[in-house]
Amino acid sequence: MNQQYQWDIFYMEKYMKTTIQKWGNSSGIRLPKPLLQELHLDNGTEVELERVGDGIMMYPRRPTREETLDLLLERISPENMHGPELFGDEVGGEAW
């Protein structure tokens, strides 16, 4: 069945229309370039969809804590890694 459904997008006092279209075994929606630019989104940006009443809200996907830590650890290199820091004399059973 090759039906197309009209879908309205409301965005900050701007009214844009786009169409849901068949995309492989699924359906897809094309987002207008000005909207993507204003929201700083690009091809490949992962998004989360939330059903709100009879509509859909779309948000840029935020990385989980684990993913954020992994991204930070990936940025460590021999050039920016520092050695151990000592803060004063031993006062207990610390293993230096």
Phi and psi in degrees as a GROMACS rama.xvg file:
@    title "Ramachandran Plot"
@    xaxis  label "Phi"
@    yaxis  label "Psi"
@TYPE xy
-106.349  66.6316  ASN-2
-93.8927  146.968  GLN-3
-117.697  137.901  GLN-4
-112.633  136.123  TYR-5
-77.9468  133.876  GLN-6
-128.909  129.044  TRP-7
-99.532  136.198  ASP-8
-116.177  122.672  ILE-9
-102.378  130.916  PHE-10
-146.674  111.857  TYR-11
39.283  69.7424  MET-12
63.8497  5.14977  GLU-13
-110.857  142.888  LYS-14
-115.428  119.5  TYR-15
-126.575  145.697  MET-16
-118.918  143.887  LYS-17
-145.782  174.082  THR-18
-125.319  136.366  THR-19
-76.0583  129.033  ILE-20
-129.825  155.387  GLN-21
-64.8248  136.102  LYS-22
-141.11  96.9096  TRP-23
64.4464  -128.32  GLY-24
-90.7736  3.35118  ASN-25
-119.238  -168.246  SER-26
-123.778  151.072  SER-27
-135.998  162.821  GLY-28
-129.061  134.741  ILE-29
-93.1455  132.471  ARG-30
-99.8042  134.535  LEU-31
-61.1841  141.361  PRO-32
-55.3751  -43.8302  LYS-33
-59.5781  -35.7909  PRO-34
-66.2008  -45.7639  LEU-35
-61.555  -41.5464  LEU-36
-64.971  -43.6574  GLN-37
-64.0737  -32.9935  GLU-38
-93.4145  2.43504  LEU-39
56.5156  44.9705  HIS-40
-109.609  153.863  LEU-41
-143.921  170.375  ASP-42
-56.4679  136.037  ASN-43
92.9286  -9.72082  GLY-44
-67.373  125.625  THR-45
-78.3692  138.559  GLU-46
-128.887  158.532  VAL-47
-111.599  139.079  GLU-48
-109.822  139.518  LEU-49
-131.305  129.649  GLU-50
-78.7749  124.47  ARG-51
-126.264  105.882  VAL-52
59.4902  -123.122  GLY-53
-103.173  23.4212  ASP-54
-128.298  -174.493  GLY-55
-132.116  132.775  ILE-56
-106.367  140.132  MET-57
-122.513  130.988  MET-58
-127.375  145.608  TYR-59
-60.7324  137.268  PRO-60
-69.7151  130.128  ARG-61
-95.0152  137.046  ARG-62
-67.4985  149.905  PRO-63
-72.7188  169.4  THR-64
-58.9335  -40.9001  ARG-65
-63.75  -43.1261  GLU-66
-65.486  -38.915  GLU-67
-63.8857  -43.938  THR-68
-62.5082  -42.986  LEU-69
-59.8673  -42.0729  ASP-70
-63.3078  -40.4104  LEU-71
-65.7571  -43.1945  LEU-72
-64.9375  -33.4785  LEU-73
-63.1036  -24.9514  GLU-74
-83.9461  -5.12564  ARG-75
-77.4287  130.616  ILE-76
-134.518  166.284  SER-77
-57.5271  -30.3933  PRO-78
-70.9343  -32.8712  GLU-79
-108.501  4.35682  ASN-80
-86.1871  133.746  MET-81
-104.762  161.211  HIS-82
-81.511  -177.757  GLY-83
-67.333  145.902  PRO-84
-108.359  131.605  GLU-85
-103.284  134.358  LEU-86
-120.623  78.8424  PHE-87
92.796  -177.898  GLY-88
-79.5977  160.27  ASP-89
-64.8917  138.693  GLU-90
-124.994  -6.56956  VAL-91
-146.561  -138.73  GLY-92
-101.243  35.1704  GLY-93
-62.906  146.204  GLU-94
-104.807  107.86  ALA-95
